[in-house]
Amino acid sequence: MSKLKKYQMYIDGQWVDAENNKTFETLNPENNEPWAIVPEASAKDTDKAVQAAQKAFDGEWPKLLPRERAKFLRAIGDQLRENAEMLGEIETIDTGKLFRETKKQAIYIAEYYDYYAGLADKVEGTVLPIDKPNVQAITTRIPIGVIAAIIPWNSQMFLTATKLAPALAMGNTVVIKSSELAPAVLFEFAKLIEKTGIPKGVVNVITGFGDPCGKTLTTHDMVEKIAFTGGPETARHIIKNSAENLSEVSLELGGKSPVAVFDDAEQENAINGITAGIFGASGQSCIAGSRLYMKDILFQIKVIIFRQQLLNVIIIIYLLLKMNYLDLYSLL
């Protein structure tokens, strides 16, 4: 058995093990064998990460000019482009997603950091109408503070970008909880963030289980906002936990994404789109097209074709199972 890769958490600009030295193994779904060891964050580790983020928020970061914060966001984007192949490989090993998808996604999400870098110095307030003489009412947008970003396993780099980029642009600090099911790629990403020279404590990356790591993070009195992507059951716990600190909560949960087929749709393209929409990433996606809408007159024709497509997919899956394991890189 080859030596397992060892990761550490990124807290306050330092690479650290769990304070109690607890670790767990993360599995490669290609063969269901462990390939890396990661630290299991305790309540103390989680508190340390939040304390570091609060210290950074009380420091220079939110006081920087927006164009200065934008430089760090652009630098993160540059690091993503330069290291897309490495990030794609790590995410593929840890999650089983296709390498061509994870690599392209690392390049694509660099544009998110570019976008919010450009937006950082364009945040405006508002002058409000008021019915009192000699009084002017003005709204000003200010950073919230420490944000807890809780990321699911199935698209970690993308779903981190949608939380981290706008948070940093506004001058917030962030504690990212990487999914315990596939945490490795976010530790690699933290190494790239460190290279940008961003002030310590602005971005912290930990991983662990719901209790104590997730519970401590979502009840911590220094956390001002919780940004969560995942399932409804975990979301219920987060809502309950947020009552402890009265933090803002944003939830992005799984849905029943509809696919609509109209009369003028090109038949072959429609069927291919329907098939890819539900079977892409083995259907393990919050935007999997799990509901299909079409007119009755189209239904009988298209369902016959779809059944054939489905049969083809089943045959492919059967053949791959007969191989005992799937070489992901053979699918490039």
C-alpha positions as CSV (number, residue, x, y, z in Angstrom):
1,M,0.0,0.0,0.0
2,S,1.4,3.4,-1.0
3,K,2.1,6.0,1.6
4,L,-1.0,8.2,2.3
5,K,-0.8,11.9,1.7
6,K,-1.1,13.9,4.9
7,Y,-2.9,17.2,5.1
8,Q,-3.1,19.9,7.8
9,M,-5.7,22.6,8.5
10,Y,-5.0,26.2,7.6
11,I,-5.8,28.5,10.6
12,D,-4.5,32.0,11.2
13,G,-1.9,31.7,8.4
14,Q,-0.5,28.5,9.9
15,W,-0.6,24.8,8.9
16,V,-1.7,22.9,12.0
17,D,-2.9,19.4,13.1
18,A,-5.9,18.9,15.2
19,E,-5.2,19.9,18.8
20,N,-6.0,16.4,20.0
21,N,-4.1,14.9,17.0
22,K,-7.3,13.2,15.7
23,T,-7.3,12.3,12.0
24,F,-9.4,10.4,9.6
25,E,-8.8,8.9,6.2
26,T,-10.4,10.1,3.0
27,L,-11.2,7.5,0.3
28,N,-10.6,7.4,-3.4
29,P,-14.0,6.3,-4.9
30,E,-12.2,4.7,-7.8
31,N,-11.2,1.8,-5.6
32,N,-12.7,2.7,-2.2
33,E,-9.2,2.8,-0.7
34,P,-7.8,5.5,1.6
35,W,-5.4,7.8,-0.2
36,A,-5.0,10.8,2.3
37,I,-5.1,11.5,6.0
38,V,-6.8,14.7,7.2
39,P,-7.1,16.3,10.6
40,E,-10.4,16.1,12.4
41,A,-11.2,19.5,13.8
42,S,-12.3,19.6,17.5
43,A,-14.4,22.3,19.1
44,K,-11.1,24.0,20.2
45,D,-9.8,23.9,16.6
46,T,-13.0,25.4,15.3
47,D,-13.0,28.1,17.9
48,K,-9.4,28.9,17.1
49,A,-10.3,29.3,13.4
50,V,-13.2,31.7,14.2
51,Q,-11.0,33.6,16.7
52,A,-8.4,34.0,13.9
53,A,-11.0,35.3,11.5
54,Q,-12.3,37.7,14.1
55,K,-8.8,39.0,14.8
56,A,-8.2,39.5,11.1
57,F,-11.6,41.3,10.8
58,D,-10.6,43.6,13.6
59,G,-7.3,44.3,11.9
60,E,-6.3,45.8,8.5
61,W,-8.4,43.6,6.1
62,P,-11.7,45.5,6.1
63,K,-9.9,48.8,6.3
64,L,-8.0,48.2,3.0
65,L,-9.2,50.2,0.0
66,P,-11.4,48.0,-2.2
67,R,-8.9,48.1,-5.0
68,E,-6.3,46.7,-2.6
69,R,-8.6,43.8,-1.7
70,A,-9.3,43.3,-5.4
71,K,-5.6,42.6,-6.0
72,F,-5.8,39.6,-3.7
73,L,-8.9,38.3,-5.5
74,R,-7.2,38.6,-8.9
75,A,-4.2,36.8,-7.5
76,I,-6.4,34.0,-6.3
77,G,-7.9,33.8,-9.8
78,D,-4.3,33.7,-11.3
79,Q,-3.4,30.9,-9.0
80,L,-6.5,28.9,-10.0
81,R,-5.6,29.2,-13.7
82,E,-1.9,28.3,-13.1
83,N,-2.8,25.2,-11.0
84,A,-6.0,24.0,-12.6
85,E,-4.5,20.6,-13.5
86,M,-3.3,19.9,-10.0
87,L,-6.6,21.0,-8.4
88,G,-8.6,19.0,-11.0
89,E,-6.5,15.9,-10.3
90,I,-6.9,16.2,-6.5
91,E,-10.6,16.8,-6.7
92,T,-11.0,13.8,-9.1
93,I,-9.1,11.5,-6.8
94,D,-11.1,12.6,-3.8
95,T,-14.6,12.8,-5.3
96,G,-14.6,10.6,-8.5
97,K,-15.7,13.5,-10.7
98,L,-14.3,13.4,-14.3
99,F,-10.9,15.1,-14.5
100,R,-11.9,17.0,-17.6
101,E,-14.7,18.5,-15.6
102,T,-12.7,19.4,-12.4
103,K,-9.9,20.9,-14.4
104,K,-12.1,23.1,-16.5
105,Q,-14.1,24.1,-13.5
106,A,-10.9,25.3,-11.7
107,I,-10.2,27.5,-14.7
108,Y,-13.8,28.7,-15.0
109,I,-14.2,29.7,-11.4
110,A,-11.1,32.0,-11.7
111,E,-13.5,34.3,-13.5
112,Y,-15.6,34.5,-10.3
113,Y,-12.7,36.0,-8.4
114,D,-11.9,38.3,-11.3
115,Y,-15.6,39.4,-11.3
116,Y,-15.7,40.2,-7.7
117,A,-12.3,41.9,-7.8
118,G,-13.9,44.3,-10.4
119,L,-17.0,44.7,-8.2
120,A,-15.1,45.5,-5.0
121,D,-14.7,49.2,-5.7
122,K,-18.2,49.6,-7.2
123,V,-20.3,49.0,-4.1
124,E,-22.6,52.0,-3.6
125,G,-24.9,53.3,-0.9
126,T,-28.2,55.0,-1.4
127,V,-29.7,58.4,-0.5
128,L,-33.2,57.7,0.8
129,P,-36.2,60.1,0.4
130,I,-37.4,61.4,3.8
131,D,-40.2,63.7,4.8
132,K,-38.2,65.7,7.4
133,P,-36.5,69.0,6.6
134,N,-32.8,69.5,7.0
135,V,-32.3,65.7,7.4
136,Q,-30.5,63.4,5.0
137,A,-30.8,59.6,5.2
138,I,-28.0,57.6,3.7
139,T,-27.4,53.9,3.5
140,T,-23.8,52.6,3.5
141,R,-22.9,49.0,2.8
142,I,-20.3,47.6,5.3
143,P,-18.8,44.1,5.8
144,I,-20.6,41.7,8.0
145,G,-17.7,40.2,9.9
146,V,-16.8,36.5,10.2
147,I,-18.6,34.2,7.8
148,A,-18.8,30.5,8.1
149,A,-18.9,28.8,4.7
150,I,-20.0,25.2,4.8
151,I,-19.2,23.3,1.6
152,P,-20.6,20.0,0.3
153,W,-18.4,17.3,-1.2
154,N,-19.7,17.2,-4.8
155,S,-18.5,20.5,-6.2
156,Q,-16.2,22.1,-3.6
157,M,-14.2,24.5,-5.7
158,F,-17.2,26.0,-7.4
159,L,-19.3,26.3,-4.3
160,T,-16.4,27.8,-2.4
161,A,-16.0,30.5,-5.0
162,T,-19.6,31.6,-4.8
163,K,-19.2,32.2,-1.1
164,L,-15.6,33.2,-0.7
165,A,-15.2,35.7,-3.6
166,P,-18.0,38.1,-2.6
167,A,-17.2,37.8,1.1
168,L,-13.6,38.8,0.5
169,A,-14.5,41.6,-1.9
170,M,-16.6,43.3,0.8
171,G,-13.9,42.9,3.5
172,N,-15.3,40.0,5.4
173,T,-13.2,37.2,6.8
174,V,-14.1,33.5,6.3
175,V,-13.9,30.1,8.0
176,I,-14.4,27.4,5.4
177,K,-15.5,24.0,6.6
178,S,-14.6,21.5,3.9
179,S,-16.7,18.4,3.6
180,E,-15.4,15.5,5.6
181,L,-16.3,13.3,2.6
182,A,-13.7,14.8,0.3
183,P,-11.8,17.6,1.9
184,A,-8.4,17.5,0.2
185,V,-8.9,19.9,-2.7
186,L,-9.7,22.8,-0.4
187,F,-6.5,22.3,1.6
188,E,-4.7,22.5,-1.7
189,F,-6.6,25.6,-2.6
190,A,-5.6,27.1,0.8
191,K,-2.0,26.6,-0.2
192,L,-2.6,28.7,-3.3
193,I,-4.4,31.4,-1.3
194,E,-1.4,31.6,1.1
195,K,0.8,32.3,-1.9
196,T,-1.1,35.5,-2.6
197,G,0.2,37.0,0.7
198,I,-3.3,37.6,1.9
199,P,-3.3,38.7,5.6
200,K,-3.3,35.8,8.0
201,G,-6.7,34.8,9.4
202,V,-8.6,36.3,6.5
203,V,-9.2,32.8,5.1
204,N,-9.2,29.7,7.3
205,V,-9.9,26.1,6.1
206,I,-10.9,23.3,8.5
207,T,-12.7,20.0,8.2
208,G,-14.4,17.7,10.6
209,F,-17.8,16.2,11.4
210,G,-21.1,17.7,12.2
211,D,-20.5,17.5,15.9
212,P,-18.3,19.0,17.2
213,C,-16.9,20.9,14.2
214,G,-20.0,22.0,12.4
215,K,-22.0,22.6,15.6
216,T,-19.3,24.7,17.1
217,L,-18.9,26.8,13.9
218,T,-22.6,27.4,13.5
219,T,-23.3,28.3,17.2
220,H,-20.2,30.5,17.7
221,D,-21.0,34.0,18.9
222,M,-18.4,35.6,16.7
223,V,-19.9,34.1,13.5
224,E,-22.1,36.8,11.9
225,K,-23.3,34.8,8.8
226,I,-23.6,31.2,7.8
227,A,-23.5,30.3,4.1
228,F,-24.4,26.6,3.6
229,T,-24.9,24.4,0.6
230,G,-26.1,20.9,1.2
231,G,-29.1,18.8,2.2
232,P,-32.3,19.8,4.0
233,E,-31.6,17.6,7.1
234,T,-28.3,19.4,7.8
235,A,-29.9,22.7,7.1
236,R,-32.5,22.1,9.8
237,H,-29.7,21.7,12.3
238,I,-28.0,24.8,11.1
239,I,-31.2,26.9,11.5
240,K,-31.5,25.6,15.1
241,N,-27.8,26.3,15.8
242,S,-28.1,29.8,14.4
243,A,-30.6,30.7,17.1
244,E,-27.6,30.5,19.6
245,N,-25.8,33.4,17.9
246,L,-28.6,35.1,15.9
247,S,-26.4,34.9,12.8
248,E,-27.7,35.5,9.3
249,V,-28.2,32.3,7.4
250,S,-28.3,31.6,3.6
251,L,-29.2,28.1,2.5
252,E,-28.7,26.5,-0.9
253,L,-30.4,23.1,-0.7
254,G,-31.1,20.4,-3.2
255,G,-34.1,20.8,-5.4
256,K,-36.2,19.1,-8.1
257,S,-34.8,20.9,-11.1
258,P,-37.2,20.9,-14.1
259,V,-36.4,20.3,-17.7
260,A,-38.9,21.7,-20.2
261,V,-39.2,20.5,-23.8
262,F,-41.1,22.7,-26.2
263,D,-42.7,21.8,-29.6
264,D,-39.9,23.4,-31.6
265,A,-37.1,21.6,-29.8
266,E,-34.6,19.7,-32.0
267,Q,-35.4,16.1,-31.0
268,E,-31.9,14.6,-30.7
269,N,-30.5,17.6,-28.8
270,A,-33.5,17.5,-26.4
271,I,-33.0,13.8,-25.7
272,N,-29.3,14.2,-25.2
273,G,-29.9,17.1,-22.9
274,I,-32.4,15.2,-20.8
275,T,-30.1,12.3,-20.5
276,A,-27.0,14.4,-19.5
277,G,-29.1,16.4,-17.2
278,I,-30.1,13.5,-15.0
279,F,-27.1,11.2,-15.4
280,G,-24.3,13.7,-15.3
281,A,-22.1,13.3,-12.2
282,S,-24.1,10.1,-11.6
283,G,-27.0,12.4,-10.8
284,Q,-25.3,13.6,-7.7
285,S,-25.9,17.3,-8.4
286,C,-28.3,19.9,-6.9
287,I,-29.2,20.9,-10.5
288,A,-29.8,17.4,-11.8
289,G,-32.8,17.5,-14.2
290,S,-35.0,15.3,-12.2
291,R,-38.4,16.5,-13.5
292,L,-39.3,16.5,-17.2
293,Y,-42.1,18.6,-18.7
294,M,-43.3,18.1,-22.3
295,K,-46.6,18.1,-24.2
296,D,-48.6,14.9,-24.5
297,I,-48.2,14.8,-28.2
298,L,-44.4,14.7,-27.8
299,F,-44.3,12.4,-24.9
300,Q,-44.8,9.0,-26.6
301,I,-42.1,9.7,-29.3
302,K,-39.6,11.1,-26.9
303,V,-40.1,8.5,-24.1
304,I,-39.3,5.7,-26.6
305,I,-36.0,7.4,-27.6
306,F,-35.2,8.2,-24.0
307,R,-35.7,4.6,-23.0
308,Q,-33.1,3.6,-25.6
309,Q,-30.7,6.2,-24.2
310,L,-31.3,4.9,-20.7
311,L,-30.6,1.3,-21.9
312,N,-27.3,2.5,-23.4
313,V,-26.4,4.1,-20.1
314,I,-27.2,0.9,-18.2
315,I,-25.1,-1.2,-20.5
316,I,-22.1,1.2,-20.1
317,I,-22.5,1.0,-16.3
318,Y,-22.7,-2.8,-16.4
319,L,-19.5,-3.0,-18.5
320,L,-17.7,-0.7,-16.1
321,L,-18.8,-2.8,-13.1
322,K,-17.4,-5.9,-14.9
323,M,-14.1,-4.1,-15.0
324,N,-14.0,-4.1,-11.2
325,Y,-12.7,-0.6,-11.1
326,L,-13.0,2.5,-13.2
327,D,-9.8,4.2,-14.5
328,L,-11.1,7.8,-14.4
329,Y,-8.2,9.1,-16.6
330,S,-9.2,6.7,-19.4
331,L,-12.3,8.9,-19.8
332,L,-10.4,12.0,-20.7
